[in-house]
Amino acid sequence: MICLRSISDLQKLDKDMRNKILGKAKEIKGVSILQISRVTGITRQAIKKSRNLSNKNRPECTTNVLIKKSRNLSNKNRP
């Protein structure tokens, strides 16, 4: 299991591992590609191209970082 402490850790990963994580992030219900792009700083095109893996070994820690960052962005946009 990979545990990322910050989004910059995700950006530093090798392409294959990063794409696996992005593929899992795309599977999260209610999270758009644009949200993932804003949170991670990775382009929408790169996220669209990332693999959608149906592997059950979900990187929980990584996904939790993305969910927290996404919620923080959502709350900032509210009046």
Helices and strands as residue ranges (DSSP letters): H 7-12, H 15-26, H 33-40, H 44-49, H 60-76
